[in-house]
Structures are given as structure tokens and as C-alpha cells.
Amino acid sequence: MSRSTARDDMLRSAALLFRERGVEATSLADVIEHAGAPRGSIYHHFPRGKPQLVEEATRTAGALMGAMISTGLANEGPAATLRAIIGGFRVQLEATDFTAGCPVAPAALEGANSPAALAAAGESFTSWEDSIAASLWQRGLSQDRSRTLATMVISSFEGALILAKAQRSTVALDRVEIELLRWLDVALDGVDGR
């Protein structure tokens, strides 16, 4: 097992704080304090300052989520992976009193001051869509239908997260999960031997 570094700790702290507070409401001092890192270390590890930290935290969180999606799709299939993603977000929302959302969304929503972070968010969402679309295509759906459903999945749970935070309730996630599972079931009915 690899040892955590101050840089890794700051990236994790940044991603957590960004998803709970937003990018603009999180200062470098907040990240340093949360990570328990020495004051001068932030500019040692992130010489371009906050824009670099936001980009790298977004890229790292996006890759981690992407790996979880890919592994879930390969091992459990689309429906079980969707349940796991939404279930994980549901648990995180409830554990943080509805403050924590998607780790990539803050850069997408507040990326005006960090174009590289905005690009990293876009690349992460595209990667997740590509993984889901590939999984659906491998199960017999056309490429166009696979891509459309993949976009619907990502868009739906991202939107449900925003509603859940604003409404302080998981009802939107619950409803989106039910409908997405129905859509997947109908789309895959007959193409995977069921």
C-alpha cells in the first residue's frame, strides 16, 4: 500500500471541500487546514495556485469516479452500477447534511476562473459517458442509442444531485434511479438474451 503524501492529502481535501462548499467558497487556507499540511506546501505542490489545485483535484476525482464506473460496469453491469453510483451519492448527501455533491460538478459550474478545471470536468463527464455507452453497446444496443442513454444517465443523476442538495431530500435521486433503471431495462430487453 502506498503512503499518502501531503500533495495527495491536499488533492483529496480540495475535492471534498469543493463538493461541499463550491470552488469559490473554498480558500487555499481551508484546503491546507483540512489536509493538515504545512502552510508553504501548497505553492510547493501547486505553483500555479488555486487554478492548478482546482484542475488537478477535479481531474483526480473524475478519474477515481471513472475507475469506479468502469469497474462496476465490467463486473456488475449497467443496472447494478447505476444503483451503486446513486446509492453512494445518497449516502454521501445524508452523511454531510446535504452539502456534498458530485466531485466534478463544482469545476463545471464555477469554472470561469479556471478554464483548465472546466476542461477537466468536461473530460471526466465525457469519459464516464463513454464507459457507459461502451457497456450498453457491448450488450447489443446501437452506438447512437448507447450514447444517448449514457448521456441521459449522467445528466439525470447530476441534475438529481442538485435537486437533492436544494431540497435537502434524496427524493429526486430515488425517482431518477427508478426511471433510469426502467429505461435501461426496456432498452436492453431482448438484446441480451432475457
N, C-alpha and C positions, 0 to 999 in steps of 0.2 A: 504494500500500500504506500502510495506516495505521500510525502509530508506536505501539508498546506504551507504556502508561502504568504508573506504579507500582501503581495500583489493579488494572489488568488482570493485572500480574505477580503481585500478591498473590492474586487470584482463582484464577489458574492454579496457583500454588504450593499454595494451600489445597486445591484439588480433588485434586491429585496426592498430597499428604501424607495427606489424609483417606482416599483409596482405598488407600493403602499401610499406614497406621498406625491408621486409625479417627479419628473425631471427638474422642473423649475423650482419646486419647493424643497429640493434636497441640495444642501450645500456640500462642498468638499469637506468641510469640518464635520458635518454629520456622518459622512462616509468613514472618515478617519476614526471618529469616536466609536461608531458602530463596529468597525473592524478591529478596534484596539491596536491600531497601527501608529507608529511614531509620526509626528506632525510632518516632518520634511519628506517622508517616504512617498507621499502622493505624487510629488513632482519628480521624484526619482523614477518611479514606475510609469508615470503618465506625464511626460514632459510637456505635452500639448494641453494639459489641464483637463477641465471638465469635459470639453467636447470629445477628447480621446477616451476618457473614462466612460462616458455615455455610450460611445460607439462600441468599445470593447465589451462592456457589460451586456449590451444588447446582443452583440454577436455571440458571446459566450452563452447567454441564456437561451438564445434562439437555437444554437447548436445542441444544447442539452435537451431542450424540448423536442427538437427534430430527431435526436437519437432515441428518445423515449417513444415517439410516434413510430419511427421505423421499426424499432424492436417489437413494439406491440403489434403492428401490422403483420410482421413476419411470423410472430409466434402465436398470436391470438386472433388475427383477422380484424376487419374494419369495425364491426359492431362492438366487439369487446374493447377495442382500442378507444373508440368514441366514448363508451361508458367510463373507461378508466380516466380519460382526459377530463371529462366533465365532472366525474366523481372527485378527482384531485382538486380541481378548481373549487368545487363545492366545499370540500374540507378546508381549503385554504381561506376561503371567504369567511366561513364560520369561525375559524381559529383566529382570524385577525379582525373580528368585528366588522367585516365587510369593507376592509381597506385594501386588501391585496387582490390584484387582478392579474392579467397576463404580464409576464416579464418583458415582453417585446413591445406591447402596445404603447407604453409611455414615450418611447422614442418615435413611434409613428404619429402619435398625437401632438407631441411637443417638439418635433424635430427641426423646427425652423432655425434654431440656433446651432444645430449640429447636423448639417446635411449628410455627413458620413454615418451618423447614427440612424438617421431616417432611411438611408440606403440599406444599412444593416438590418433594420426592421423589415423592409420590403423583401430583402433576400431571404430572411427567415420565413416569412409568410409564404413566399413562393416555394421554398424548399419543402415546407410542410404540405402545401397543396400538391406538389409533385409526388411526394411519397404516397399520399392518399390516392391520388389519381392512378399511379402505377399499380397500387394494390387492387384497385377496382378493375382496372384494365386486365390485370392478370387473372381476375375472376370472371372475365368474359364480357365486360361492358365495352362499348366502343370508346375510343380515345376521347371523342368530344363529350360523351355522356360522363365518362370518368372525371374529366377535368371540371365539368360543370358541377357535379356533385361534390368534388373536393373543395371547390370554391365556396359552395353553399355550406359545407361543414365548417370550414374555418370562419367564414363570415357570421354564421349563426352563433357559434359559441363565443366568438369575440363580442358580438352585439349583446348576447345574453349576459356576459360578464359586466358590461357597462350598466345594463338594467339592474342586475343583481346588486351592484355597488350602490346605485342611486336609490333603489327601492329597499335596500337592506333586507333582502329576501332572496332565497335561491329559487323562487317560483319560476322565473324566466329560464334559468338553466334547466330545471326539471321539465318544463314544457318543450324547450328546444331539444333536449335529449329524446323525449318521446317521439317527437315529429321526425327528427333526423334518423332515428332507428327505423321508423316506419318507411321513410323514403329509401333507406338502404335495403331494407327487406324487399320492398316492391321492385326496386331496380335490379337486385340480384336474384329475385325469384325466377327460377327456370334456367338461369345461365350457369349456376354452379352445382347442378345436379340435385337440387332439393325438390 
